[in-house]
Amino acid sequence: MKITVYFNPKDVKPTVIQNATVVLADVLRATTTIPVYLYHGAAGVALCPDPGTAKKLFEKQKRGEGLLAGERDWEKIPGFHLGGSPNDSTREKVKDRVVCFSSPTPLKVLKNAKYLVMGSFVNLGDVYDSCLRGKRDVVVVCAGGPEDSAFAGMLVDFLQSTLGSIPIVLAESAKEAVALYKPWQGRILDLLKDSPDGKELIQNGYAKDLDFAAKTSRISAVPYLKGELFLREETPKRKMTEEAKAKAAAPQKGKSIKVTVPLFPKNPEHPVPGIEKAPKKGVPAPPAKAVPEKGDKRHEEKKAADKKVDKNAPVAKKADVKGVVVKMKKPPKPLFSKKTVAVAPIKMIKKEK
């Protein structure tokens, strides 16, 4: 796999891209905003070079199935539904609709590519996976800003560190992109604020767009070109091996298993206490049993009756909850057993001399 980077779209050679996976990078803001549309459920996005082309394409859509989006001097074009900011997109606005997006981002020279996708920092992880799955040469085409070159360098740096059976060869332009990215590693937001487009966005009140665009791999959506529309790339599902399926089906340690058992054993002498159910509609509830309170005459009588219980009376054996016989306290043993016979005392007589 050979990786090449073009810092200017005008330098792109058709023979290089015709059998390659081409990644178009326009971080501020087209290739950041369009993945967000698809992430929110848009049916597709048409990248148009000017507002007139976007309107003509919008008119071809059925009523309620299209949206106009685009910007002029960083502001929403009058009469359009959405601007160029990724923060304008919501699932309620774009779901199941075709977004006709007006942007000067170059596209005409890239239509001959074998496979064309859009990339930025927000979907970097998925773009990386897409490049590896293609098993083709990778060409990164930058729109022209320093932030686009830094993204290209970051992507190349990730790809060259991949351990796999496919050898990766870097063109001189790819090595240059990595060198441009390294000083900004871990400081992408500072890079965007320092770029010319970033400064203009801050002056026009779009500082939040820089915060959004600087977060790496924050969404999972890769736009790829099919016909005239960019669609969301479908990520293939990983197949589970038989060993993994068996492991997932087996009970795992640390997970509780719910076992339903009766609270008390079924014993006629100790019935299971019932749960009071709510009375049905139209059926009066049974009267509640009165509980004697302190100061009540019945309470005093019950207390006096409890005191009269003979403490020395033998206590019957009682079964515990598990059905095992438990020996209770026995009455005290008698001083003499049944075999003991009382003998009259012997009087000692003193002999006279």
C-alpha positions as CSV (number, residue, x, y, z in Angstrom):
1,M,0.0,0.0,0.0
2,K,1.4,3.3,-1.1
3,I,0.3,6.5,0.6
4,T,0.4,9.9,-1.3
5,V,-0.7,13.3,-0.1
6,Y,-1.6,16.3,-2.4
7,F,-1.6,19.6,-0.6
8,N,-3.3,21.3,-3.5
9,P,-6.2,19.8,-5.5
10,K,-4.8,21.2,-8.7
11,D,-1.8,19.0,-8.5
12,V,-3.8,15.7,-8.5
13,K,-2.9,13.3,-11.2
14,P,-5.8,11.2,-12.6
15,T,-3.6,8.1,-13.1
16,V,-2.7,8.1,-9.4
17,I,-6.3,8.2,-8.0
18,Q,-8.1,5.9,-10.5
19,N,-7.2,2.7,-8.6
20,A,-6.8,4.2,-5.1
21,T,-8.9,5.1,-2.1
22,V,-9.0,8.9,-2.1
23,V,-9.6,10.8,1.1
24,L,-10.9,14.4,0.6
25,A,-10.0,16.7,3.5
26,D,-11.6,20.2,4.0
27,V,-11.7,20.3,7.8
28,L,-13.2,23.9,8.0
29,R,-15.9,23.0,7.3
30,A,-17.3,20.8,4.5
31,T,-15.7,17.4,5.4
32,T,-16.6,18.0,9.0
33,T,-20.2,19.0,8.4
34,I,-21.2,16.4,5.8
35,P,-20.3,13.4,7.9
36,V,-22.5,14.9,10.7
37,Y,-25.5,15.1,8.3
38,L,-25.1,11.4,7.5
39,Y,-24.5,10.6,11.2
40,H,-27.9,12.2,11.9
41,G,-29.6,10.0,9.4
42,A,-29.6,12.0,6.1
43,A,-30.5,9.9,3.0
44,G,-27.5,11.4,1.2
45,V,-25.6,14.6,0.5
46,A,-24.9,16.3,-2.8
47,L,-21.8,18.4,-2.9
48,C,-22.5,21.3,-5.2
49,P,-20.0,23.9,-6.4
50,D,-22.4,26.9,-6.1
51,P,-25.8,27.9,-4.7
52,G,-27.5,27.8,-8.2
53,T,-26.5,24.2,-8.7
54,A,-27.8,23.3,-5.3
55,K,-31.2,24.9,-5.9
56,K,-31.6,23.1,-9.2
57,L,-30.9,19.7,-7.5
58,F,-33.2,20.6,-4.6
59,E,-36.1,21.3,-7.0
60,K,-35.8,17.8,-8.4
61,Q,-36.4,16.3,-5.0
62,K,-39.9,15.4,-3.9
63,R,-41.6,17.7,-1.5
64,G,-40.3,17.3,2.0
65,E,-37.4,15.0,0.9
66,G,-34.8,17.7,0.3
67,L,-32.9,20.4,2.1
68,L,-30.7,23.3,1.0
69,A,-27.5,23.9,2.9
70,G,-24.6,26.2,2.3
71,E,-22.6,29.3,3.3
72,R,-21.3,32.5,1.9
73,D,-18.7,34.3,3.9
74,W,-19.3,31.8,6.7
75,E,-23.0,32.8,7.0
76,K,-26.0,30.8,5.9
77,I,-27.1,31.6,2.4
78,P,-30.5,33.5,2.4
79,G,-33.4,31.2,1.7
80,F,-31.4,28.1,2.6
81,H,-32.5,25.7,5.4
82,L,-29.0,25.1,6.9
83,G,-25.7,26.9,6.9
84,G,-22.2,25.4,6.8
85,S,-21.8,24.8,10.5
86,P,-21.8,21.2,11.8
87,N,-23.8,22.5,14.9
88,D,-26.7,23.4,12.6
89,S,-27.4,19.7,12.0
90,T,-29.9,17.8,14.1
91,R,-31.6,14.4,13.6
92,E,-35.0,16.1,13.4
93,K,-33.9,18.4,10.6
94,V,-32.0,16.1,8.3
95,K,-33.2,12.5,8.9
96,D,-34.2,10.7,5.6
97,R,-33.6,13.8,3.5
98,V,-31.2,14.6,0.7
99,V,-29.1,17.6,1.6
100,C,-28.0,19.8,-1.3
101,F,-24.8,21.3,0.1
102,S,-23.2,24.3,-1.6
103,S,-19.5,24.5,-1.1
104,P,-16.4,25.5,-3.1
105,T,-14.7,22.3,-2.0
106,P,-13.1,20.7,-5.1
107,L,-14.8,17.6,-6.3
108,K,-14.7,17.6,-10.1
109,V,-11.1,16.4,-10.4
110,L,-11.7,13.5,-7.9
111,K,-14.7,11.9,-9.6
112,N,-12.5,9.4,-11.4
113,A,-11.2,7.9,-8.2
114,K,-11.8,4.2,-7.5
115,Y,-13.3,5.0,-4.1
116,L,-13.8,8.5,-2.8
117,V,-14.5,9.3,0.9
118,M,-14.5,12.4,3.1
119,G,-12.3,12.7,6.1
120,S,-11.7,15.1,9.0
121,F,-10.7,14.8,12.7
122,V,-14.2,14.0,13.8
123,N,-14.4,10.7,11.8
124,L,-10.7,9.9,11.7
125,G,-11.0,6.4,13.3
126,D,-13.6,5.3,10.7
127,V,-11.6,6.7,7.8
128,Y,-8.6,4.8,9.0
129,D,-10.6,1.6,9.0
130,S,-12.0,2.3,5.6
131,C,-8.5,2.8,4.1
132,L,-7.3,-0.6,5.5
133,R,-10.4,-2.5,4.3
134,G,-9.9,-1.2,0.8
135,K,-6.5,-2.8,0.5
136,R,-5.6,-0.2,-2.2
137,D,-3.2,2.7,-2.4
138,V,-4.3,5.7,-0.4
139,V,-4.3,9.2,-1.7
140,V,-5.2,12.2,0.6
141,V,-6.2,15.3,-1.2
142,C,-6.2,18.5,1.0
143,A,-8.4,21.6,0.2
144,G,-5.4,23.9,1.0
145,G,-5.5,24.9,4.6
146,P,-2.9,24.0,7.2
147,E,-5.5,22.1,9.2
148,D,-6.1,19.9,6.2
149,S,-2.4,19.1,5.9
150,A,-2.3,18.3,9.6
151,F,-5.2,15.9,9.2
152,A,-3.4,14.2,6.3
153,G,-0.3,13.8,8.4
154,M,-2.3,12.4,11.3
155,L,-4.0,9.8,9.1
156,V,-0.6,8.8,7.5
157,D,1.0,8.5,10.9
158,F,-1.8,6.1,12.0
159,L,-1.6,4.0,8.8
160,Q,2.2,3.7,8.9
161,S,2.0,2.4,12.5
162,T,-0.3,-0.4,11.5
163,L,1.0,-3.9,12.1
164,G,-0.2,-6.2,9.3
165,S,0.7,-8.3,6.4
166,I,0.4,-5.4,3.9
167,P,3.6,-3.4,3.6
168,I,3.1,0.4,3.7
169,V,5.2,2.7,1.5
170,L,5.2,6.5,2.1
171,A,5.7,8.9,-0.7
172,E,7.8,12.0,0.0
173,S,4.6,14.1,0.3
174,A,3.2,11.7,2.9
175,K,6.4,12.1,5.0
176,E,6.1,15.8,4.7
177,A,2.5,15.7,5.9
178,V,3.6,13.7,9.0
179,A,6.3,16.4,9.7
180,L,3.6,19.1,9.5
181,Y,1.4,17.3,11.9
182,K,3.9,16.4,14.6
183,P,4.3,19.9,16.1
184,W,0.6,20.0,16.6
185,Q,0.2,16.5,18.0
186,G,-2.2,16.7,21.0
187,R,-3.0,20.4,20.2
188,I,-5.5,20.2,17.3
189,L,-7.7,22.9,18.8
190,D,-4.7,25.3,19.0
191,L,-3.9,24.5,15.3
192,L,-7.5,25.4,14.3
193,K,-7.5,28.6,16.2
194,D,-4.1,29.6,14.7
195,S,-5.2,28.8,11.1
196,P,-6.5,31.7,8.8
197,D,-10.0,30.1,8.4
198,G,-10.1,29.4,12.2
199,K,-9.4,33.1,13.0
200,E,-12.2,34.2,10.6
201,L,-14.7,31.8,12.2
202,I,-13.9,33.1,15.7
203,Q,-14.4,36.7,14.5
204,N,-17.8,35.7,13.0
205,G,-18.9,34.0,16.2
206,Y,-18.3,30.4,15.3
207,A,-15.7,29.5,17.9
208,K,-17.9,26.5,18.9
209,D,-17.3,25.0,15.4
210,L,-13.6,24.8,16.2
211,D,-14.2,23.0,19.4
212,F,-16.4,20.5,17.5
213,A,-14.0,20.0,14.6
214,A,-11.0,19.5,16.9
215,K,-12.3,16.4,18.7
216,T,-10.9,13.2,17.2
217,S,-13.2,10.4,16.2
218,R,-16.3,11.9,17.9
219,I,-18.7,10.4,15.3
220,S,-19.0,7.2,13.3
221,A,-19.8,8.1,9.7
222,V,-17.7,8.0,6.5
223,P,-19.3,9.6,3.4
224,Y,-18.4,7.8,0.2
225,L,-19.4,8.9,-3.3
226,K,-21.9,6.9,-5.2
227,G,-23.2,8.5,-8.4
228,E,-23.9,12.1,-7.5
229,L,-24.5,11.6,-3.8
230,F,-22.3,11.0,-0.8
231,L,-23.8,8.1,1.3
232,R,-22.9,6.7,4.6
233,E,-20.5,3.8,4.4
234,E,-21.8,0.6,6.0
235,T,-19.3,-0.9,8.4
236,P,-19.1,-4.7,8.0
237,K,-20.1,-6.6,11.1
238,R,-17.4,-8.8,12.6
239,K,-18.1,-12.5,12.6
240,M,-17.9,-14.3,15.9
241,T,-15.9,-17.5,16.0
242,E,-17.4,-20.7,17.5
243,E,-15.2,-20.3,20.5
244,A,-16.4,-16.8,21.1
245,K,-20.1,-17.8,20.7
246,A,-19.6,-20.6,23.3
247,K,-17.9,-18.2,25.7
248,A,-20.7,-15.7,25.4
249,A,-23.4,-18.4,26.0
250,A,-21.6,-19.9,29.1
251,P,-22.4,-18.3,32.5
252,Q,-19.7,-15.9,33.5
253,K,-18.2,-15.3,36.9
254,G,-19.4,-12.3,38.8
255,K,-22.9,-12.3,37.2
256,S,-25.8,-13.0,39.6
257,I,-28.3,-15.8,38.8
258,K,-31.8,-15.2,39.9
259,V,-33.3,-18.2,41.7
260,T,-36.9,-18.1,42.9
261,V,-37.5,-20.1,46.2
262,P,-40.3,-19.9,48.7
263,L,-39.6,-17.7,51.7
264,F,-40.9,-20.4,54.1
265,P,-41.2,-24.2,53.7
266,K,-44.7,-25.7,53.2
267,N,-45.6,-26.9,56.6
268,P,-49.2,-27.2,57.9
269,E,-48.0,-26.1,61.4
270,H,-46.3,-23.0,60.0
271,P,-48.2,-21.8,56.9
272,V,-46.6,-19.4,54.4
273,P,-47.7,-15.8,55.2
274,G,-49.8,-14.5,52.3
275,I,-49.4,-11.2,50.5
276,E,-52.3,-8.8,50.8
277,K,-53.6,-8.0,47.3
278,A,-55.3,-4.8,46.3
279,P,-59.1,-5.3,46.3
280,K,-60.8,-5.5,42.9
281,K,-62.9,-2.6,41.6
282,G,-66.4,-2.8,43.2
283,V,-65.4,-5.2,45.9
284,P,-65.1,-3.7,49.4
285,A,-61.9,-4.3,51.2
286,P,-62.0,-6.6,54.4
287,P,-62.0,-4.7,57.7
288,A,-58.5,-4.4,59.2
289,K,-57.9,-6.0,62.6
290,A,-57.7,-3.6,65.4
291,V,-54.3,-3.5,67.2
292,P,-54.5,-2.6,70.9
293,E,-52.5,0.5,71.7
294,K,-50.9,1.6,75.0
295,G,-53.4,2.9,77.5
296,D,-56.2,0.7,76.0
297,K,-57.9,-1.7,78.5
298,R,-57.3,-4.7,76.2
299,H,-53.6,-3.9,76.0
300,E,-53.3,-3.9,79.8
301,E,-55.2,-7.2,80.0
302,K,-52.9,-8.9,77.4
303,K,-49.8,-7.6,79.3
304,A,-51.1,-9.1,82.6
305,A,-51.9,-12.4,81.0
306,D,-48.4,-12.7,79.6
307,K,-46.9,-12.2,83.1
308,K,-49.0,-15.2,84.5
309,V,-47.3,-17.7,82.2
310,D,-45.4,-20.3,84.2
311,K,-41.8,-20.0,83.4
312,N,-41.0,-23.6,84.6
313,A,-43.6,-25.3,82.4
314,P,-42.2,-27.7,79.9
315,V,-41.8,-26.3,76.5
316,A,-42.7,-28.4,73.4
317,K,-40.3,-29.1,70.7
318,K,-40.5,-26.7,67.8
319,A,-39.5,-27.1,64.1
320,D,-37.3,-24.4,62.6
321,V,-37.6,-22.9,59.1
322,K,-35.6,-25.7,57.5
323,G,-37.6,-28.5,59.1
324,V,-34.9,-29.6,61.5
325,V,-36.1,-30.4,65.1
326,V,-34.6,-28.0,67.6
327,K,-34.4,-29.0,71.3
328,M,-35.9,-26.2,73.4
329,K,-35.2,-25.5,77.1
330,K,-36.1,-28.5,79.4
331,P,-37.6,-28.3,82.9
332,P,-35.1,-28.6,85.8
333,K,-34.1,-32.2,87.0
334,P,-35.5,-33.4,90.4
335,L,-33.2,-33.7,93.3
336,F,-33.9,-37.4,93.7
337,S,-34.3,-40.1,91.1
338,K,-37.1,-42.7,91.2
339,K,-34.7,-45.4,92.6
340,T,-33.6,-43.3,95.6
341,V,-35.1,-44.7,98.9
342,A,-35.1,-42.7,102.1
343,V,-33.4,-44.5,105.0
344,A,-34.1,-43.7,108.6
345,P,-31.2,-42.2,110.5
346,I,-29.2,-44.5,112.7
347,K,-28.8,-43.4,116.3
348,M,-25.3,-43.9,117.7
349,I,-25.3,-45.4,121.3
350,K,-22.3,-44.9,123.4
351,K,-21.2,-48.0,125.3
352,E,-20.7,-47.8,129.1
353,K,-17.6,-49.1,130.6
